Amino acid sequence: MVLRYLTDQLAKVQIVNEVNKDFVIEALRSIAELITYGDQHDPSFFEFFMEKQVVAEFVRVLKLSRTVSIPLQLLQTVSIMIQNLRSEHAIYYMFSNEHMNYLITYSFDFRNEELLSYYISFLRAISGKLNKNTISLLVKTRNDEVVSFPLYVEAIRFAFHEENMIRTAVRTVTLNVYHVGDECVNRYITSAPHTEYFSNLVSFFRNQCMDLNRLVSETLKNPGPDSTSAIVAAVDEIEDNLYYFSDVISAGIPDVGRLITDSILMLLIFPMLLPSLRIVDTNDMQSGVVTSLYLLCCILRIVKIKDLANTIVAALFYPLETFTRFSRGKVNGYISDRGLTSVSQEPDDDNIAKCNAECLTVNVPQSSSSSGLDTESIMSEDNCSSSNLALREVLLAYVTKGDDVQVLGSLSVLATLLQTKELDESMLDRLGILPQRKQHKKQLLQALVGEASGEEQLFSSENSLMRDGSGCEPGVYLEKIKEQYGLSFLSSDFLMSPRVPRFQVLDALVSLFCRSNISAETLWDGGWLLRQLLPYSEAEFNIHHLELLQVSYKNSATALVKEVRGFWPDLLITVLCNEWRKCKRAMESSYPPKEPKCILFPSQMLSSEEDIPEGSSFAAGEKMHEVVKVFVVLHQLQIFTLGRYLPEKPLIYPPGDLPANSRAQTSGLDVSGPKPGTEVSLVSAVPCRIAFERGKERHFCFLAISAGTSGWLVLAEELPLKKPYGVVRVAAPLAGCNPRIDDKHPRWLHMRIRPSSLPVLDPAKFNAHAHAHAHAHAHGKLKTKAFVDGRWTLAFRDEESCKSALSMILEEINFLSDEVHRRLKPLLNLETALDLSGPEEEDSSSHSTTPPNSV
């Protein structure tokens, strides 16, 4: 048989050189195929394979080899066999007799990248067959303790290889080992020096975080598609690393969670991320702050370790100065970095002086007022530092006074903490972000068991431990930080009523909605968080809060009314209805509207002078969209804060009937509008001339027509045999046309011709345009103005005709705007809107959600 012939020939090989290497390679390949076939169809194949000890022959041939092609083929052959063998008996044979360990520890020349790739695949193939029975064949023991495990030790040598595919394969090997659950192997893994692997993992991850920060910093200075794609790739790799940590922890190996927790805290959180959360002038580069906020969210979301989450939150009650001191030197044997942008090195006096100058320190007096958070003094330029400020208060300062990215980042951290199931409720309560329903539940439980009032201090100042000693209260984690990490500080936050942090958070969120320099998308995130925290007592969400929100709402309503007379009144209601549905869905979702990674990609406003000409309808459309989104979120918050039901649709009136004498009626048009080829009456039309091409002037009859909230500029050709009728040749939007009689030629009428739709309503068209826009940016300076409105210049027979056409346009625009305003009236009247929204507790079907004549 073929297998016997191949093994006999292989046994005769005494040296492998250029002459016979091809035969040896083919023999190895064929044997693998035959053994795989035999394992599934004919047991005699594998019995012969064992009888002749073919694996030993493989090892012998490897020793004889003087060419790299043989080790390559041998590793591939063994990998294929291990991956495809189904018989447990066959796997036992392959792993026995130390042949696999010999191959694992063989001194291959890994300068050959292909050979390294095959070797790692070989290790991965072995790990894929591990279980509690087979793993014992690959370890060496003494007195029932594992003393050698080549598969694991050799694999983690390449854990930080520059090639991502190799790193990924090594992680697969380690996870396969961890998930076997062998107690002896687990003890080996968590003993020195093998525990260094876990701290090295975090060190490698820390370097990736620093690389991300550099990318973010460069992108803030020179934004572009290339830098954005680099950040996306870096973020993907960082999140992959964290998911690997999570998978390692899920294996349930004792002490591994603690090892990873300690490494993350001591190598990343304490010396780098927390010191980066300093308050600096908003004109300065915020890359360190932005990256730190994102990474905190990422770690809390992905790495599900109770001690890690609670320790991070406990650290938020420490003043910033604690961590800037921590980051300057060696703590408990760890050499720390000084912030996110530094490399690990021993600090000198000059560096420390520089760090002191950069990290702000302000003494913030504890107040007995509702918030106790003086954000004006925190962010004041007169203050040179803020290091006495608790990090929790720094996060709130970002919300009240930070720029848009800082606000979004801080909200993302608070939202992430709110959703972190590993956090104790007492931690959330002390942060001031325990949701309303959980506050209710906690009060009821305290009442049932007869516990003291929540006003009481949670722990004594002597030992800072809880009365029940359960280890789930904030004081326990402060004590752990002191004992395990050498950071000693008793925050005065814990000596005040737990209601104070809730006041501070509510004050910060309400003040956010009073700011005019924050994007609507960020306000939506703030609205989502506020809705989660809607208080159960008016003592916390008080009249002052409601008054501030109402003032902000009225300002937004005023801005919305201005848009009724703006460029896009014809699309205002459509955009508003769309955003109402989106906002309602976002507010009622279990998750915040934006992912934390969004803070790394600040949205580029399309209305920048570089991209859009001054006065462009696109800039106006973008502004209208922003105004609508702000109005919608503030309107819905008014309803939420009063516990009312939020209707599915905005409370607006339905379309009205067209007046009998309107131009739309007399021209014979309906609300669907004039399409090319449509026949219209030209009773109200004004004759004019226009040249769409140079030297080719055409005669038309001009009409301005509005029908409800729509309107058009129409150029029609008269039908000589059917006067006064004509055929529509060209139609354009009426709104935003901005008509103007020429200063030097009083018979000429200039008009702007804007698009019929907005990017937000026509994403496909916008995406195609955005792609072209990005492509132009990628090749240097933008060559053409991507967002440009059209222009019409109509020539009339005399000045009176020109003035008549202008009056017709202005009159129809007024009709259109008046109709839009009429339909919006019930929504703009807050009292009416609230009266029509029943209490939230009622069934949505039991009350009307719209006025009698609304949609």
N, C-alpha and C positions, 0 to 999 in steps of 0.2 A: 504494500500500500504506500501511497505518497508520503504520509507522515513518517513511516519507518525509514523510507529512503532519505528524506530530508534530515532526520535526526542522525542517521548513520553518517551521512556526508558531513554534517556539522561537527560530529565527534572526531572526524579525521583532520579537521583544520588545526594546524599547529602554529600558524602565523597569519595575520590578516594584513594584507598590503594592497597596493593598487591593482595587482593581478587578480586576486580572488575576492575583492571586497564586494563586487556586484553580486556574485553568487551568494555570499553570506547575507547581504541585505535582502535578497529575494527569498532566501531560506527563512529568515526571521519573519518576514511579512507573511509568507505562505503558512508557516506554523501557526501564527496568530489566527489566521482565517480558519484553518482546519480545527483548532482547539475550540474556537467560538462556535463553529458549526456542530462539532461533536458534543459540546456541553448541552446543546438544545435538542440534538437528534440521535446521537449515538454515544452512550456512556463509555464504550470501549476506547474511543479516541483519548479521553482524558486519563483513563486507566493506563494506557500505554505511555502517555505524557509523564505520569507520576512514576511508572516503573522505570523509565529510562532517565528519570531525574533531569528533564530537559531544562528546568530553570537553572540548575547547576551548570549545564552546558552554556547557557546564556552568560552567566557570570564569567565562566572560563574564557569565552570568546571576547568578552569586554576587556579582560586583562591582556589578551593578546593583541588587541587592536592598537594600531598606530595612526589611524585616520579618524577624523571627527564624524564621518558618515555612519560608522558602526554604532557609536553611542546614541546618535540621533535615532537610528532605526530601532535599536534595542529598547530605548525608552518608549518609543511609539508602540512597539510590539507588545510590551508588558502592559502599557496603559490600556490598549485596546482589549487585551485579554481580561484584565481586571474589570473594566467597565461593562463588558458583555457577558461575563460568567454569571449564570443565575444560580447554579448549584452552591449551596452553603459549604458542602464538602470540598468543592473545587477551590472556593475562596480560602478555606482553612489551609489547604495544601499550599496555595500560593504564598500565604503569609507565614507559613512555618519554616523551620530550618534556617532562619536568619537571612534568607536570600534577599528579601525586600529591604531589610535594614542595611545589608551590605550595599545594595544599589543606592539607597537613600544617602548613605554617608560616603559614597565613592567620590573621589576627587576629580570631578568633571571640570573641564576648562570652560568656565562660565563667561569668559571673554567673548565667546561665540553666543550672540543673542538668541539665535535659533535654538541652540542646545539648552539654554536656560529656560526658554519657553516650553520645550518638550519636558524638561525636568519638573517644572512647576505643574504641568498638566499631569505628569506621572504621580506627584504627591497628591494632587486633587483627586485622581482616580482612586488611589488607595483610601483616602479619607471618606470617599463616598460609600465604601463598603464597611465602615466601622460600626460596630455595635458592642454591647457589653461582653460578648464572647470573643469577637475577632480582635478587639483592641488589646487584649492580654497577650496576643501573639507578637505584638510590635513593641512591647515595653520590657524592660529588665527590672526585676524586683530583688530586694534584699530585706528579709524580715518583714515581708508583706507590705513593704513600701516601695513605690516606683523610684528607681534611681537613674533610669535612662529612658528617654522617649524620643528617638531620632527623628521620627516624622514631624513632630511638633517643633522641636528645637531647630531643625534645618529649615522648616517652612518659615518660621518667624525671622530668620536671618534676612529674608527678602521682603519683610513686611513694609518697608519704606523705600522700595525700589522706585526709581524715577518713572518706570513704565506703569501706567495705571492698570493695565490688564494683569500684570504680574501681582500687583498689590491686591487686586480684587480676588484673584485665584488663591492667594495666601489666606485672605480672610475667609474664603469658603472652607479651606482646610481647617482653620482654627475653629470655626463654628461647628463643623462636623465633629471635631474632637470634643468641644464643650457640650454639645447636645447628646453625647453618649450617656453622660451622667455617671461615669465610673468614679466612685469616691476616692480611690487610690490615685487615679490620674488627676482628679481635681485638686487633691492635696499637693501633688507634684507641681501643678500649674501655678498654685497660689503660694509656693515656697520660693525663697531666694535661690538663685538670682532671676528666676523666671517671671517674678512679679514686675520686674523692670519693663517687661513688654507693655504693660498697661500704662505706666507713666510715660513711656516712649511714645505710645499711641497718642496720648494727650499732647505731648510736646510737638509731635508731627502735626497734629490738628491745630495747635497754637500757631505754628508757622504758616499754616494755610490761612488762618484768620488774619495774620499780619499781611500776607500777600493780598487778601481781599481788601483790607483797609487801604493799601497802597493803590489798588485799582480804583477804589471809590474816590480817593483823593485826586487821582489823575483825571477821573471822569468829571469831577466837579470843576476842575480847571479847564479841561478840554473835552467837552461832551461830544460823542459821535457814535455811530453804529458799531465800530470796531471795539471801542472800550465797553460798550453795553454788552456785546456778545462775550467779551472776556469775563465780565462780572457774572453773567449767566452761567458760564462754565465753572467759575470758581464757586458760586453758590451751590451748584449741583454737586460738586465734589465735597463741599463742607457738609451738606445735608446727607450725602451718602456715608460720610464718616460717622455722623451722629446716629444714623440708622444702624450702622455696624455696632456702635456702643450699645444701642438698644437691644440688638440681637444677642450680643454677648451677655448682657444682663438677664435677658429672658431665659437663658440656659439654667439659671438658678444656682450657679456655683457659689458656695459660701465665700464671703469676703471679696468677691470680684466687684460687686456693687460698691462696697466701701472703698476699694482701691481706686476705682474709676472716679468716685465722688471726690475723694481726697485730691486726686491728681487734677481734676477739672477745677476745683476750688483754688488749690495752691499754685497751679501753673497758669491758670487762665482767668478765672473770675476775680479773685482778690487782687492779683498784681496788675492785671491788664484791663479788663472790661469795666470794673467799677471805678477805678481812677480816671478812666476816660470820660465818665459822665460829669464833666465839669461844666460850669456855666461860663461861656465866653461870649464876646460880642457877636451878634448874628451876622456881621460882615465877614467874620473869620471863617476859615475852612472848617466844616463840621464833620469831616470824614470820621474822626475817632468816635465822636458821639453817635453818629448814624450807624456805623458798623457795630459798635457795642450794643446799641439797642436791638439791632437785628439779631445779633448772636445770642443775646439773653433770651429773646423770644424763641429762637431756634432750639437752644439747649432745653428750655423748659417744655417745649412742645414735643420733642422727640425722645429725650433721655428720661425715661420714666423711673426716677429714683426718688423715693419719698424724702430721704435725708437731704439729697441735693437740692430739691425744690424748696423745702422749708428753710434750709440754711441760706440759700440765696435771698429769700424774703426776709429772714432775720437780719441779714447784712444790710438791707435797705434802711434799717433803723439806725445804722451807724452813721456818724458824720463822714463826709468825703475825706477829711484829713486823715482818718484812720487808715484808709486804703492808699492814700498818696504816701504816707509814711511806710506802710507795708511794702509798697512797690519800689522802695528805694534800697532795699537790702535783703539780707538773708533771714528767713523766718523758718524756724524748725527744720533747718537743713536744706530748704529750697532757696535757690538763687532766683530772685524775682526780677521781672522786667519792670520798667517804669512807664506804664501806660501801653497803649496798643501799638504805638509806632516805634517803640524802642527795641533794641536787641539786648539779650541778657549779658550784663556785665556789672562789675562792681562799681558803684557810684563814687565819683570824687566830689569834693566840696563845691566845685564850680557847677557841676551838673545838678547837685541838690539845690543850689541857689537858683539856677535856671528853672528847675521844676517848681520851686516855691513861687517864683514869679508868674509861672504859667497857670498853676492851679489856684483858683480864687478861694478866698476864705472870708466869710462874713459871719459875725455874731448875730443870729436872729433871735430876738427875744421871744420867749414863750408867752403866748397870749391866751387870755381866757375868753376871747371872742369866739365867734362861731367857727372860724377857720384856724386862727393862730398862725396863718401863713402870709407873711408880708411880701408878696411877690414884687411889689414896686421896689422895695429895698434890695430884694434878691437880684433883680435884673438891672439895677441902677448902674450907670456908667461910673458914678462916683465911688462905688465900692470896688476895692481891688481884689477881694477874694470872697469865697463862699464855702470854705472848707469846714466850717462848723455846722453847716446845713446838713440835715439828714438826707441820705440819697433818695428816700421816699419823697421828701419835699423838693428835691431837685427835679424829679420826674414831673411833679405837679407844676413846678416853675416853667418847665418846657411847655406845658399845656397852656399856661396863662400868658407867657411872654415870649416863647420860642418862635422860630420861624416855622413854616409849614411842614418841613421835613421833621424837625424836632417834635412838633405836636403829634404828627402821625406816628413817629417812633415811640413816643411816650404812651400814647393811646394803645399802640400795639402791645407794649409790655403789660399794661394794666389789663387789657383784654385777655392776653395769654395767661396771666396769673389767675384771672377769673375762671378760666377754663381748665386750669391744671388740677386734675383730680387728685394728684398726690399731695396737694396742699391741704393742711388742716384748716377747717373753717375758722378757727380762732385766729389764724394768720390773716385770712382774708378780712376778718372783722377788724383786726388791728390796723390793716392797711386802709380800711374804709371802703372796701369794695365787696363786702359780703352781699349777695343779691337779696332783694326784698323778701322773696319766699323763704330763703334760708334764715333770714333774720327772724321772721315769724316763727319758724320751726324751733329756732334756738330759744326764743323767749318762752314758748310753750313748754319746752323741755325743762327749762330752768324753773318755771312756775310749778310744774308737776313734781319735781324732785326737791323743791323748796330751797333752791340755791339763792344766794344773795343777789342783790341788784347788779345789773351790768355796770353801774356806776362805780362799783367797788374796784379797787386795784386788783389786777389779775395775779400778781404775785408779790411777795414781800421783798423789800429791798435788801434783806439780809442774805437770802440764799437764791433769790430769783428763780425758784422752782414752784411749780403749781401745787395747789392744795391736794389735788387728787393723785399727784405723782404719776400720771398716766404717760407722760413724755410726749404729749401731743399739743402742748401750749407753747406760745412764742418764747417764754422765758427759758424753756429747756434748750431750745436751739441757740439762744444767746449764750447759755452756759457751755454748750458744746463748742461754739466758736472760741470761747475763752480758753477752754481746756485743751481742745485738739489743735487749734491753729494759733494760739497765743495772742488773740485780739481781745483786749479787755475794754469794755465800755458799757455803761448802763445808760441807755437812752432815756431821756426825760419823756419821750413819747409814751413810754409804758407807765408813767406815773399819772397820766391824765385820763379823763374819761374816754372810753372807746368810742363815744359819739363824736369826739373832736376830729379824728381822722375822716369820719364820714362827712362831717361838715366841710372839711378841707377839700375832699374830692368833689363834692357837689358844688362848692364855690368855684373850684377850678373849671369844672365842666360848664357851669352856667356862664362864667366869664369868657370861656372859649366862644360861645355863641354870640357874644357881644363884640367880637373882634371882626373887623372888616377886611383884614389882610390874610385870611385863611381860606384855602380852596374849599369848594363845596364837597369834594370827595372826602377831605379830611373831616369836615363837619359831620358828614354821614357816619364816619367811624365814631366821632364823639357822641352823636345821637344814639347809635347802637349801644354804647357803653352806658349812657345816661338812662336809657330805657331799662337796661339790666338792673340798674341800681335804684330805680324809682322807689322812694322811701315809703315806709309804712306809717309815718307820722308827720303831720304838718310842722312839728317842731324842728324837723331837719330840713325838709324842703319847704321853706317858708314863703311868706308873702313877698319878701325882698327878692327871692329867686324868681318867683312868678312875674314880678314887675319887670325885672331885667330881661327875662325871656320875651315878655310882651313888647317891650321897647324895641328889642332886636327884631321881633316878628314884624312890627309896624314899619320899621325901616326897610325890611325886605319886601313888604307889600308895596311900599312907595316905589322901590326900585322896579318891581314888576309892572306897576302901572305905567312907568316911564317907557318900558319896552312895548307897551300897547301903541305908542306913537313912534316906535323905532323902526328898524329895518325889516323886522321879521314878524309883524303882528299876525300875518296869515298862517304862520306855523306855530305861534305861541301856545295855543290851546292843545295842539297835537303833542308838542314837546312836553307840556305840563302834564298831560294825561299819562304819557309814557313814563316820565320821571316819577309821578305819583305811585304808579304800580311798582316800579323798581325800588323806590325808597321804602314803601310798605313792606315789600318782600325782604329788603335788607334789614330793616328795623326789627322785623319779627323772626329773622333767621336765628339759628343757634350759634352762628359764627359771625364775626365782624365782617364788614363788606370787603375789606382789602387784606391780603396776606401780608405778613411782616416784611417779606422780601421786597415789597413795593417801595419801601423807604429807600432802598438802594438805587431805585430808578425814578427819580423825581420827574413828573410829567413835564414835558416841554410845552409851554403855552404857545399855541399856534399864532397868537396875536402879537408876537414879538415883532419889532420893527424890521428885523432882518428878513423875515419870511413873508410878511403881509404888508402891502402898501397902506399908508395912512388912510383911514376912512373906509377901508375895505369892508364889504358886507360879510366876509368870512370872520373878520375880527368882531364885528357886531353880532354875528350869529353865535360865536363862541361865548361872548359876554352875555347874550340873552340866555343861552343854555345854562351858564353858571348862575345867573340870577334866579332862574327857575328852580334849579336844584337847591339853592340856599333857601328860597321861599318854601319849597315843599318840605324840607326837613324841619324847618322851624314851625311850619303849620302843623305837621304831624306831631311834633313834640308838644305843642300846645294841647293837642287832644290827649296824648299819652299822659302828660303830667296831671291832667284833671281826671284821669281814670275813665275816659270816654271811649266808645267804640270807634275804631278807625274804618271809615267806609272804603270799599274796594275801589271806588272812583272818586275823583275830586268833585266837590259840590258846585257844579256849574249849570247854567241854564242851557236848554237845547237850542238849536238854530231857530231863528225867527223867520216869519214869512217875508218874502221880498215885497217891498212897496209896489203898488200897481204901476206907478209912473217912473220906476227906477230904470236906469239905462240897460240893466240886465234884462228887464222885462221887455222894454221897447225894442231891444236889439234881437230878441228871440232866443237868447242864451239861457241855459239852465246852470245849476251849480257845478256841473261837471266841467264847465269851462269851454273856451274856444279851441278846437283842434284844427290844424291845417286842413283846409277843404270844407270846413263848416260854413253854411250859408247864414249870413247875419244881415239885419236891417241897418242901413247906414244913415238913418234919419238924424242922429246926433253926431255923425262923424265929421271930421275936419280934413279936407284934402291936404296932402303934403308930399314932399319928395325926400328920398333918402338914397344914399349910395352905399351898398354893402361891399362893393368892390370899386377900386379907384377908376373913375371915368365911366362908371355904369350906373347912372342915376335912374331910379324907378319911381313911378307915381303910385301912391297908396291913399286910402282913406284911414285916418287915425281915430281910434276909439279908446277911452279908458273906461273900464267896466268893473264894478264890484258886485259880488253876490255872496251875502253873508260874510264869512271871514276869509273869503278868497277874492282875488282881484287880478286883472290882466291889462296889459297894454297890447292893443290889437292893431295890426296893419292888414287891411283888407283891400282886395282889388274889386272895383265896381263891376257889376254885370251890366253891360250896355243894353241888353235886351230885357233886363228885369230890374230896372231902377225902382226904388232906392235900395236894392239889395247888392250884396257883394260876397266874395269868398275870402275867408281868412287865409292869409299866406304865412304870417308870422305872429306869434304871441309870446309875451314875456311877462314875468311877475310885475304886478303893480306896486306892491309894497317895496320900500327901499329904493325907488327909482330916482328920488332926489332931483326933481325937475328944476331946470334953471335956464332962463332966457340969456342968450349970449350978450355980453356987455357991448360989443361993437356991432353985432348984427341982430337987431331986435326981431327979425323974422326967423331966427334959429332957436330951436329948443333942444337943450342938452339933457340927456337922461342916463342914469346908471342902470345897467341891466345885470341884476344879480341872478345867481342860480335859482332853480325852482325848488331845491331841497338843501338840507344841511347834512354835513357828514354824519351827525348823530342819528339822522333818520334814513340815511342811505350808506350804510357801512361798506358795502361792496365797492361802490364808487370811490368812497374815501380811502379804503385800503389800497386800491390800485394807485390812487394819487399819492398816498403816503409812501408807497414803495418807490415811486419815481422820485419823490422828494428826498428820501433817504439816500437813494442812489446818487443823486446830484451832490448831496453833502459829502458822500464818501470820496468823491473825486475833487475835493477842494471846495472852492467858493461856489455858491449856488449860481448857476449860469442864467436861469430864467426865473421869473416870478411865478411860482406855482399857483398862487391864489390871486387871480386877477379878474376883476369884474369887466363885463362888456360895457360898451358905450353906444348910444344912439344919438345922432344929431339930425333932427327933423327940420326941413326948411318949408315954411308956409308961405302962402301967396302974399300975405301982408301982416302987419304988426297985430291987428285985431284978431286975426285967425290964430296967431301964435299965443296971444294972451288967452283966447278962448280955450285952446287946448290945455294950457297950463291950469286954468281954473277948473276944467273938467277933471284933470288928474288929481288936483288937491281936494276937490269935492268928493271924488270916489275913495280916495285914501281915508278921508274923514269918516265916510260911511263905514268903511271896512273896520277902522279902529274903534268907532263907536259900538259896532256890533260885538267886537272882541271884548270891549270893556263891559258891555251889558251882560254878556254871558259869564264873565268872571265875578260879577258883583257878589253873589252869595258866598263865594270863596274868600273874597277880600274882606267881607264883614265877619270878623272872628266870632262875634256873639252869635250870629245866625248859624255859622258853621258848627259851633259847639252845641247850640240848642238842638240842631238836627242830628247830632251824634249822641246816641244814648249811652248810658253807663256801660262800661266794658263787661261787667258781669252778666249782662243780659244776653240772651240768644240773639245772634245777628239777624235772625229772620223776624224778630218780634218788633222791630221798629224801622222806620223809614231812614234810609241812608242818603236820600237826595230830596231836594225841594220838589214840590208838586210838578213843576214844569222843567225839571232838569233831566239830563241823560241818565 
